Each structure stands twice: as structure tokens, then as C-alpha cells.
Amino acid sequence: MDQILLGILKSDHPPTLQQQLIEKLVVAAADSRLSQKVCVDILEISSNWVVYSDVTELPCSLGVKVFLAFAGCNKAVLESYVSTDRLASWMSVTKATSSKPDNRSATVVLIRGILQLLTSQQSFLKLSNVVQRMAVTYVREHLDIRVLKDISLLMLSYRGCIPQGYPKELFCSAAVQTLAVTEIPHDMHGFARVVSDVKTVMQLLFCILSNESDVKCVVSSIRTLYEIVASVDQCRQPSVVLGSVLEVLPLEIGARVMQQFVTLDTEVSVLRVVLGYMIDWLLWPLSGSVYKWVIMLMKQLTAEGKYSLIVQVTEDKVDQVFKKLAIPLVRERHMRLLSFILLSCQISPEPFHKIVGNIPVMLQQLKCDSIAQELATMTHVLLYLHPGFPDLYEPLLDSLQEYEKPSLDQIKQCVSEHRLSNAIAGTPLTFSCLLLEKSETGKTGLVNLGNTCYMNSTVQAIYMCYDIQQAASIRSVIISISCTAILVSSWVPARLFRISTLPIK
């Protein structure tokens, strides 16, 4: 039988005919009585076919079928043939030593089939330990979603193969790296396959990362993900598939880890890139909770006083997020994020004005969806936040007529709940709180009391005068009270203040 198999593989028959002959003449004869030598030879031929791809150009999946057909009927031969050393050598195969890409995944399928046949045998535990030990190396060497999917299936079936301790952290990091380079096919069949593969991987990662005792593993995975997306100089963008990882990572632990990256020393350009990628991931079907991570990160940026970054990202992405409301599968998550970024960005009307002209069309498109009312309510709040543009808002008001308008109290409550940009919210305005710390831009200014914007702009204009800058920085203008007192003196009797200065030359 082994010679028949070799003869077919080396023949000049068309591949289709070769496959048919192997199915009918070889696989069908697997349950016949054969000598141990013949069985070993068939296992050798078919395993080399699968692992090394040096026997034939036929699909490796057919080689797996041949191997498992004969192995299933000759378990004693199989147990003696598949030693721990042989299994380790199979899992040591690199891209350079394999001639076909599909053999990487087929090797894992073969190993899983072997473990299934030897579950009740003494060698099962030893072979499982080999898989546990070699899994990290194999995934790292073959950053392929199909390989990772098959490894995940194997580990989900046989939990003893899941690495433990530090190797488990390395395995999760390797899985994140694999997802980061996963390409999304343009055809529907390929897209559905990748979605299915990622689902399987997520099942395994959830099994590992949901364990409260594996905090180190969670932290390691978050660090790996952050390092990937924070690489501003990378040659290609990380795959949107990475959004799936955030679905299985505990948000509470993630918030603590991300605090280490969101500091005053972190470059704004890096954080801008990270936020941008995370918002892009919302379009991936398996990333329904990513918006929670985006909101968490933006809140941490607020705590660090990086308001300008939040405004920049909001202006960059608001149009993209708004347009995705038209896609039913990802509509709800984009609506949650849209509400947050627009209602939280209370210091600038620009993000709202970027989409205001398209809101009537979107409301019409969402007419039969409950999201339409949410969009209308959010719009009413934004109109309250950013008044003074009647020409821009007039077409919008007509489209809002058929939706319920929130009360003034509800609007004010919504504004208060989303007021992230006001660092001193809830604190009474005192003389000392008007003197702010320098922001990330290196500048400082006055808190706008509602009618002091003209005065603030005057200060900015004065500061841009070169002579005044020089006097302030070199000769030092001596002010007995504060910068605020100078401004206030323009509308409070000067006799209340005693301001002495050095002459400016």
C-alpha cells in the first residue's frame, strides 16, 4: 500500500486524478490488515507530505486525511511512531524549511488529530507537554491567523496544551502580534473565514485572560498591543482585527495599565495615533466594546490636561464616526462614541459643525431605528452648547421637528455629565483658580467667566508684542498683585491697585 501511495504521488497524472486515486485506492484501504512496516512507511510518507511539503504539491489536508485514516486503524503503531522528539521536530519547522504556506496550519491539524487518537494512551500527557512547550515558538515563527486558529482549537480541546506561567504571557503576546498582521480579504468568503478564525482565537484568549489569577498575562497582552499601535514609524498599519483583543481584556485592569502610558511625558503624536487606530477598530464586527476603551483613554487624557489632543482627535475622526451610523452592524457602538466625543468637546463647536449639515440626511436614513431619537437628542444638546449660528442650524431645526425634544433640565444635566474639559468643575471660582497651570502647549491663560473672552484676547495680542515679551522675560515686569489684576484694572478704578513696573526700553 505504501508503494501504491508513492507511485500515485510521483506519477504524472493531473492533480485532480491523483487526489481521486488516493481517496479510492489508499484511504479506502486504511482498515485492511497491513504489516507494521507498511503502516510506518505510510505514516512517514504522509507526515513528511504535511510537515515538510517535500513529497507532492497536492494539498496538505489530503496528507492529513491519509495519515489519520491509517493511524486510527493502527493506534499501537501510531503511539510508537509519534515520539516526543518527532513531535518537537515537527513543531520546530520554520518558514524557511517549508515550501508551502498551508502546511503550517495542516501540521497543527495533524497534531490535534494525533492527540485525539491517543487521548487514552500513556503517551498523551508527554505529547501534550511538548505542544505546551513548543506552542509559543511555533506561533511566533508562523504569524498566520490560520495557524493561530488551529492552535487555539487544539488548546480548547486539550487544555493541558495551554502554556503556563511566563510562557503563557509570551503566547498571548504572540497571538496579539499575529492578529496585528492579519490581512482582511476583500471577497466575502475570505472575510467570513477570517471572522470565523478570529472568533476561535478569541475563545482561547478569553479562557486565558478572564482568569483573575492571570493579571500578569493581561498586563503583558495590553503592553504588547500598545507597543504595536504606538509605533508611529511602522511600515504598515496594524490590522483592525486587533480590536477583538480588547473584547476579552478586562477594562478595569486595562485602565490601570494605560495610566502608565498616558502621562505628561508621553508624546502627543503617539497618543493621537493610538486613539486614531482604536477608533478605526470600531468598524471590525468583533469589536463591539472598543468604544469603551476609547472613552476610558480620553478620560485619562483629560485627567492629564491634554485637552488640545482630545479636540484634535475629535476633529479628525468625528466625520468618520458619524458616517458609520449608516452601517447597521456597527451603528450602536459608533453612536455611543459620537455622543461622547461631541458632548465632551464643549470648548469648540468645530467638530459639531463638521457634521451638522449631514444630520438631516442621517436622521431620515435612521427613521425606523431607535438610534434616530438618540441622535436627535444629542443634536438638541449640541445646539444648546454651541449657539449663535442661525444660518448653519436652520435646516437642521426642520428635521428635528418630528423627534421629541429634551427639556432644558435634561439638556443641562447632559452637559454637566459630559463636562470633561472643565478641570475645575464643581469648584467655586476664586482669585487663585484664575491663575492656571501651564498646559501641554507651554502656555497659560485665564478662565473664561462667560464675558471675559475679549479681555483674554487682548492679553494674547499684547503678549505677541516683542518688546513686551522681552521685558517680561528679561527685565521682568514687577507686578505687585498678579497678571489678572492688570486686566481687571481696565474696568475697576485704578486707585484700588498699586502696580509698579520697571520702564521698558
C-alpha positions as CSV (number, residue, x, y, z in Angstrom):
1,M,0.0,0.0,0.0
2,D,2.9,2.4,0.7
3,Q,4.3,1.7,-2.7
4,I,0.9,2.4,-4.3
5,L,0.8,5.8,-2.4
6,L,4.3,6.7,-3.6
7,G,3.5,5.7,-7.1
8,I,0.5,7.9,-7.3
9,L,2.3,10.8,-5.7
10,K,5.2,10.5,-8.2
11,S,3.0,9.9,-11.2
12,D,2.4,12.5,-14.0
13,H,-1.4,12.3,-13.5
14,P,-3.2,15.6,-13.2
15,P,-3.6,16.7,-9.5
16,T,-7.4,16.1,-9.6
17,L,-6.9,12.5,-10.8
18,Q,-4.1,11.9,-8.2
19,Q,-6.5,13.0,-5.4
20,Q,-9.2,10.7,-6.6
21,L,-6.8,7.7,-6.8
22,I,-5.5,8.4,-3.3
23,E,-9.1,8.6,-1.9
24,K,-10.3,5.4,-3.6
25,L,-7.1,3.2,-3.5
26,V,-5.3,4.3,-0.4
27,V,-7.7,6.0,2.2
28,A,-10.4,3.4,1.5
29,A,-7.9,0.6,2.3
30,A,-6.8,2.0,5.7
31,D,-8.8,-0.5,7.6
32,S,-7.3,-3.5,5.8
33,R,-4.7,-5.7,7.6
34,L,-1.2,-4.4,7.0
35,S,2.2,-5.1,8.4
36,Q,3.7,-2.7,10.9
37,K,6.4,-1.7,8.4
38,V,3.9,-0.8,5.8
39,C,1.9,1.3,8.3
40,V,5.1,3.1,9.5
41,D,6.1,3.8,5.9
42,I,2.6,5.3,5.1
43,L,2.8,7.4,8.3
44,E,6.2,8.5,7.3
45,I,5.2,9.5,3.7
46,S,2.1,11.3,4.8
47,S,3.7,13.2,7.7
48,N,6.5,14.4,5.5
49,W,3.9,15.4,3.0
50,V,2.1,17.5,5.7
51,V,5.0,18.9,7.7
52,Y,7.7,19.4,5.1
53,S,5.7,19.5,1.9
54,D,8.6,17.7,0.1
55,V,6.6,14.8,-1.3
56,T,4.0,16.4,-3.5
57,E,2.3,19.6,-4.5
58,L,-1.1,18.1,-3.5
59,P,-3.0,19.8,-0.7
60,C,-1.6,19.1,2.8
61,S,-5.1,18.5,4.0
62,L,-5.2,15.3,1.9
63,G,-2.0,14.2,3.6
64,V,-3.6,14.7,7.0
65,K,-6.5,12.6,5.9
66,V,-4.2,9.8,4.8
67,F,-2.2,9.9,8.0
68,L,-5.2,9.9,10.3
69,A,-7.0,7.2,8.4
70,F,-4.2,4.7,8.8
71,A,-3.3,6.0,12.3
72,G,-6.9,5.5,13.5
73,C,-6.8,1.8,12.5
74,N,-3.3,1.2,13.9
75,K,-3.1,3.1,17.2
76,A,-0.3,0.9,18.6
77,V,1.8,1.7,15.5
78,L,0.9,5.4,15.8
79,E,2.0,5.6,19.5
80,S,5.4,4.1,18.8
81,Y,5.8,6.3,15.7
82,V,4.9,9.7,17.2
83,S,7.6,10.1,19.8
84,T,8.1,13.3,21.8
85,D,11.3,14.0,19.7
86,R,9.4,13.6,16.5
87,L,6.6,15.9,17.6
88,A,9.1,18.5,18.7
89,S,10.9,18.4,15.4
90,W,7.6,18.9,13.6
91,M,6.9,22.0,15.7
92,S,10.4,23.3,15.1
93,V,9.8,23.6,11.3
94,T,10.3,27.2,10.2
95,K,9.1,29.2,7.2
96,A,12.5,28.7,5.6
97,T,12.3,24.9,5.8
98,S,8.7,24.6,4.5
99,S,7.9,25.1,0.8
100,K,4.1,25.7,1.1
101,P,2.2,28.1,3.4
102,D,-0.7,25.8,4.0
103,N,1.5,23.1,5.7
104,R,1.9,25.4,8.7
105,S,-1.7,25.1,9.6
106,A,-2.0,21.5,8.4
107,T,0.8,20.4,10.8
108,V,-1.3,21.7,13.8
109,V,-4.4,19.9,12.4
110,L,-2.3,16.7,12.2
111,I,-1.1,17.0,15.8
112,R,-4.6,17.7,17.0
113,G,-5.8,14.5,15.3
114,I,-3.0,12.5,16.8
115,L,-3.8,13.7,20.3
116,Q,-7.4,12.8,19.7
117,L,-6.5,9.3,18.8
118,L,-4.1,8.9,21.7
119,T,-6.3,10.5,24.4
120,S,-6.5,7.3,26.4
121,Q,-2.9,6.2,25.8
122,Q,0.1,6.7,28.1
123,S,2.0,8.9,25.6
124,F,-0.8,11.5,25.6
125,L,0.5,13.5,28.5
126,K,4.0,13.6,27.2
127,L,2.9,14.7,23.8
128,S,0.7,17.4,25.4
129,N,3.7,18.7,27.3
130,V,5.6,19.0,24.0
131,V,2.8,21.1,22.5
132,Q,2.7,23.2,25.6
133,R,6.4,23.8,25.4
134,M,6.7,24.4,21.7
135,A,3.5,26.4,21.1
136,V,5.0,29.9,21.7
137,T,7.9,29.2,19.3
138,Y,5.5,27.8,16.6
139,V,3.1,30.8,16.7
140,R,6.0,33.3,16.7
141,E,7.6,31.7,13.7
142,H,4.3,31.5,11.8
143,L,2.4,34.7,12.3
144,D,-0.6,33.4,10.4
145,I,-4.2,33.6,11.6
146,R,-4.9,30.1,10.3
147,V,-2.1,28.6,12.3
148,L,-3.2,30.6,15.4
149,K,-6.8,29.4,14.8
150,D,-5.8,25.7,14.6
151,I,-3.5,26.1,17.7
152,S,-6.5,27.6,19.5
153,L,-8.8,24.8,18.5
154,L,-6.2,22.3,19.8
155,M,-5.8,24.0,23.1
156,L,-9.5,24.5,23.6
157,S,-9.9,20.7,23.0
158,Y,-7.0,19.8,25.3
159,R,-6.4,22.4,28.0
160,G,-3.3,20.7,29.1
161,C,-1.6,22.1,26.0
162,I,-2.1,25.7,27.1
163,P,1.3,27.1,28.2
164,Q,1.6,28.0,31.9
165,G,3.4,30.8,33.8
166,Y,5.6,33.1,31.8
167,P,5.3,31.1,28.6
168,K,1.6,31.8,28.8
169,E,2.3,35.6,28.7
170,L,4.6,35.0,25.7
171,F,1.9,33.0,23.9
172,C,-0.7,35.7,24.4
173,S,1.8,38.4,23.2
174,A,2.5,36.2,20.1
175,A,-1.2,35.9,19.5
176,V,-1.7,39.7,19.6
177,Q,1.2,40.1,17.2
178,T,-0.4,37.6,14.8
179,L,-3.7,39.5,14.9
180,A,-1.9,42.7,14.2
181,V,-0.6,41.4,10.9
182,T,-3.8,39.7,9.8
183,E,-5.0,41.0,6.5
184,I,-8.7,41.4,5.7
185,P,-9.7,39.8,2.4
186,H,-11.8,41.8,0.0
187,D,-14.1,38.9,-1.0
188,M,-17.0,37.9,1.2
189,H,-15.9,34.3,1.5
190,G,-12.4,35.2,2.7
191,F,-13.8,37.9,5.0
192,A,-16.1,35.4,6.6
193,R,-13.3,32.9,7.1
194,V,-11.1,35.5,8.9
195,V,-14.0,36.4,11.1
196,S,-14.6,32.8,12.0
197,D,-10.8,32.2,12.6
198,V,-10.6,35.3,14.9
199,K,-13.7,34.1,16.9
200,T,-11.9,30.8,17.6
201,V,-8.8,32.7,18.8
202,M,-10.9,35.0,21.0
203,Q,-12.4,31.9,22.7
204,L,-9.0,30.8,23.7
205,L,-7.8,34.2,24.8
206,F,-11.0,34.7,26.8
207,C,-10.3,31.4,28.5
208,I,-6.8,32.5,29.4
209,L,-7.3,36.2,30.2
210,S,-10.6,36.0,32.0
211,N,-8.9,34.2,34.9
212,E,-8.4,36.7,37.7
213,S,-5.2,34.9,38.7
214,D,-3.6,35.7,35.3
215,V,-3.3,39.5,35.8
216,K,0.3,39.4,34.5
217,C,-0.9,37.8,31.3
218,V,-3.5,40.6,30.9
219,V,-0.9,43.3,31.5
220,S,1.6,41.7,29.1
221,S,-1.1,41.5,26.4
222,I,-2.1,45.2,26.8
223,R,1.6,46.2,26.7
224,T,2.1,44.3,23.5
225,L,-0.9,45.8,21.9
226,Y,0.0,49.3,23.0
227,E,3.6,48.9,21.7
228,I,2.3,47.8,18.3
229,V,-0.2,50.7,17.8
230,A,2.2,53.3,19.3
231,S,4.9,52.6,16.7
232,V,4.5,55.8,14.6
233,D,7.2,54.8,12.2
234,Q,5.8,51.3,11.4
235,C,5.7,50.4,7.7
236,R,2.1,49.4,7.7
237,Q,-0.9,50.0,9.9
238,P,-1.9,47.3,12.4
239,S,-4.9,45.3,11.4
240,V,-8.3,46.3,12.6
241,V,-8.6,42.7,13.9
242,L,-6.7,43.9,17.0
243,G,-10.0,45.4,18.2
244,S,-11.1,41.9,19.0
245,V,-8.4,41.7,21.7
246,L,-9.9,44.5,23.7
247,E,-13.2,42.5,23.8
248,V,-11.5,39.8,26.0
249,L,-9.3,42.1,28.1
250,P,-10.8,43.3,31.5
251,L,-11.4,47.1,31.1
252,E,-10.6,47.7,34.8
253,I,-7.1,46.3,34.5
254,G,-6.7,47.9,31.2
255,A,-7.4,51.4,32.7
256,R,-4.7,50.9,35.3
257,V,-2.2,49.7,32.7
258,M,-3.0,52.6,30.3
259,Q,-2.4,55.1,33.0
260,Q,1.3,54.2,32.8
261,F,1.3,55.3,29.1
262,V,-0.8,58.4,29.4
263,T,1.5,60.7,31.2
264,L,2.7,64.3,30.8
265,D,5.9,62.8,29.2
266,T,4.1,60.8,26.6
267,E,4.4,62.4,23.1
268,V,1.1,63.8,21.9
269,S,1.7,62.4,18.4
270,V,1.9,58.9,19.8
271,L,-1.3,59.2,21.8
272,R,-3.0,60.7,18.7
273,V,-2.0,57.7,16.7
274,V,-3.2,55.2,19.4
275,L,-6.6,56.9,19.7
276,G,-7.0,57.0,15.9
277,Y,-6.3,53.3,15.5
278,M,-8.7,52.4,18.3
279,I,-11.5,54.4,16.7
280,D,-10.8,52.7,13.3
281,W,-11.2,49.3,15.0
282,L,-14.9,50.1,15.7
283,L,-15.6,49.0,12.1
284,W,-14.4,45.5,12.8
285,P,-17.5,43.3,13.5
286,L,-15.9,41.6,16.6
287,S,-15.0,44.8,18.4
288,G,-18.3,46.0,20.0
289,S,-16.8,47.2,23.2
290,V,-13.8,49.1,21.8
291,Y,-15.6,52.4,22.2
292,K,-15.5,51.9,26.0
293,W,-11.7,51.7,25.7
294,V,-11.6,54.9,23.6
295,I,-13.8,56.7,26.2
296,M,-11.6,55.4,29.0
297,L,-8.4,56.6,27.3
298,M,-9.9,60.0,26.5
299,K,-10.9,60.4,30.2
300,Q,-7.3,59.7,31.2
301,L,-6.1,62.3,28.7
302,T,-8.4,64.7,30.3
303,A,-7.0,64.0,33.7
304,E,-3.5,64.7,32.4
305,G,-4.7,68.0,30.9
306,K,-4.3,67.1,27.3
307,Y,-7.4,68.9,26.1
308,S,-6.0,70.0,22.8
309,L,-5.2,66.4,21.9
310,I,-8.9,65.4,22.6
311,V,-10.1,68.3,20.3
312,Q,-7.6,67.3,17.6
313,V,-8.7,63.6,17.6
314,T,-12.4,64.6,17.8
315,E,-12.0,66.9,14.7
316,D,-10.0,64.2,12.9
317,K,-12.5,61.4,13.5
318,V,-15.9,62.9,14.0
319,D,-16.9,62.7,10.4
320,Q,-15.7,59.1,10.1
321,V,-17.6,58.1,13.2
322,F,-20.7,59.9,12.1
323,K,-20.8,58.2,8.7
324,K,-20.6,54.8,10.2
325,L,-24.0,55.3,11.7
326,A,-25.3,54.2,8.3
327,I,-24.0,50.7,8.8
328,P,-26.4,48.7,11.0
329,L,-23.9,46.1,12.2
330,V,-21.7,48.8,13.9
331,R,-24.2,51.6,14.3
332,E,-24.8,51.4,18.1
333,R,-21.1,51.5,19.0
334,H,-20.4,54.4,16.8
335,M,-23.4,56.3,18.2
336,R,-22.0,55.8,21.8
337,L,-18.6,57.2,20.8
338,L,-20.1,60.0,18.7
339,S,-22.2,61.2,21.7
340,F,-19.2,61.1,24.0
341,I,-16.7,62.9,21.8
342,L,-19.2,65.7,20.8
343,L,-20.7,66.3,24.1
344,S,-17.4,66.2,25.9
345,C,-15.7,68.6,23.5
346,Q,-17.5,71.6,24.9
347,I,-14.8,74.1,24.2
348,S,-15.1,74.0,20.4
349,P,-18.1,73.9,18.1
350,E,-15.9,72.8,15.1
351,P,-16.4,69.0,15.4
352,F,-20.2,69.5,15.6
353,H,-20.1,71.9,12.7
354,K,-18.3,69.3,10.6
355,I,-21.3,67.0,10.6
356,V,-24.2,69.4,11.2
357,G,-25.0,69.6,7.5
358,N,-25.3,65.9,7.2
359,I,-27.5,65.3,10.3
360,P,-30.9,65.8,8.5
361,V,-30.0,63.1,5.9
362,M,-28.8,60.7,8.6
363,L,-32.0,61.3,10.6
364,Q,-34.0,60.4,7.6
365,Q,-32.0,57.3,6.9
366,L,-32.3,56.2,10.6
367,K,-36.0,57.0,10.8
368,C,-37.1,53.4,11.7
369,D,-34.2,52.9,14.2
370,S,-34.2,53.9,17.8
371,I,-30.8,55.5,17.3
372,A,-32.5,58.3,15.4
373,Q,-34.0,59.6,18.6
374,E,-30.7,59.4,20.3
375,L,-29.1,61.4,17.5
376,A,-31.9,64.0,17.7
377,T,-31.5,64.3,21.5
378,M,-27.7,64.7,21.2
379,T,-28.2,67.3,18.5
380,H,-30.5,69.4,20.7
381,V,-27.9,69.4,23.4
382,L,-25.2,70.5,21.0
383,L,-27.4,73.3,19.7
384,Y,-27.6,74.4,23.3
385,L,-23.9,74.1,23.8
386,H,-22.9,76.0,20.7
387,P,-25.5,78.7,19.9
388,G,-25.0,81.7,17.6
389,F,-25.0,80.1,14.2
390,P,-28.6,80.5,12.9
391,D,-27.8,80.2,9.2
392,L,-26.0,76.9,9.8
393,Y,-28.6,75.5,12.2
394,E,-31.8,76.5,10.4
395,P,-32.0,73.4,8.0
396,L,-31.3,71.2,11.0
397,L,-34.2,72.6,13.1
398,D,-36.8,71.5,10.5
399,S,-35.6,67.9,10.6
400,L,-35.7,67.8,14.4
401,Q,-39.4,68.7,14.5
402,E,-40.7,65.1,14.4
403,Y,-38.5,64.0,17.3
404,E,-39.0,64.5,21.0
405,K,-37.1,67.5,22.3
406,P,-35.4,67.1,25.8
407,S,-36.4,69.6,28.5
408,L,-34.0,72.3,29.5
409,D,-33.2,70.5,32.7
410,Q,-32.4,67.3,30.8
411,I,-30.1,69.2,28.5
412,K,-28.3,70.9,31.4
413,Q,-27.9,67.5,33.1
414,C,-26.4,66.0,29.9
415,V,-24.0,68.9,29.6
416,S,-22.9,68.6,33.2
417,E,-22.4,64.8,32.9
418,H,-20.1,65.2,29.9
419,R,-18.1,68.2,31.0
420,L,-14.7,66.6,30.9
421,S,-12.8,69.6,29.7
422,N,-13.5,71.7,32.7
423,A,-10.7,70.8,35.1
424,I,-12.2,72.8,38.0
425,A,-15.9,71.7,37.6
426,G,-17.7,71.8,40.8
427,T,-15.1,74.2,42.4
428,P,-16.1,77.8,43.2
429,L,-14.3,80.3,41.1
430,T,-11.8,82.1,43.3
431,F,-9.0,84.5,42.6
432,S,-6.4,81.8,42.9
433,C,-8.2,79.4,40.5
434,L,-8.0,82.1,37.8
435,L,-4.2,81.5,37.6
436,L,-4.0,78.2,35.8
437,E,-1.0,75.9,35.5
438,K,0.7,75.8,32.1
439,S,-0.9,73.5,29.6
440,E,0.8,70.9,27.4
441,T,1.4,73.8,24.9
442,G,3.6,75.6,27.4
443,K,1.1,78.5,27.6
444,T,-1.4,79.6,30.2
445,G,-4.4,81.9,30.3
446,L,-7.5,83.0,32.2
447,V,-10.6,81.0,32.9
448,N,-13.4,82.4,30.8
449,L,-16.1,83.8,33.1
450,G,-18.6,84.0,30.2
451,N,-17.9,87.6,29.2
452,T,-14.1,87.9,29.5
453,C,-13.2,86.5,26.2
454,Y,-12.5,89.9,24.8
455,M,-10.2,90.7,27.7
456,N,-8.4,87.4,27.2
457,S,-7.9,88.0,23.5
458,T,-6.4,91.4,24.4
459,V,-3.9,89.8,26.7
460,Q,-2.9,87.4,23.9
461,A,-2.5,90.3,21.4
462,I,-0.3,92.2,23.9
463,Y,1.8,89.2,24.6
464,M,2.7,88.8,21.0
465,C,4.4,92.2,21.0
466,Y,8.1,91.5,21.0
467,D,9.2,94.3,23.3
468,I,6.6,93.2,25.9
469,Q,7.8,89.6,25.7
470,Q,11.4,90.8,26.2
471,A,10.5,93.0,29.1
472,A,8.5,90.2,30.7
473,S,11.2,87.5,30.3
474,I,14.4,89.5,30.7
475,R,13.8,92.8,32.5
476,S,10.9,91.3,34.3
477,V,7.8,93.4,34.8
478,I,7.2,93.7,38.5
479,I,3.6,93.3,39.3
480,S,2.6,93.7,42.9
481,I,-0.6,91.7,42.7
482,S,-1.0,89.5,39.6
483,C,-1.5,89.4,35.9
484,T,-5.2,89.2,36.5
485,A,-5.1,92.5,38.4
486,I,-3.7,94.3,35.4
487,L,-6.6,93.3,33.3
488,V,-9.2,93.9,35.9
489,S,-7.8,97.4,36.4
490,S,-9.2,98.3,32.9
491,W,-12.7,98.2,34.3
492,V,-12.1,98.6,38.1
493,P,-10.8,102.0,39.4
494,A,-7.1,102.1,39.2
495,R,-6.8,103.5,42.8
496,L,-7.7,100.1,44.1
497,F,-4.4,98.7,42.8
498,R,-0.8,99.6,43.4
499,I,1.1,98.4,40.3
500,S,4.7,99.4,39.9
501,T,6.8,98.5,36.8
502,L,10.2,98.9,35.5
503,P,10.5,101.2,32.5
504,I,10.6,99.3,29.2
505,K,13.4,100.3,26.9
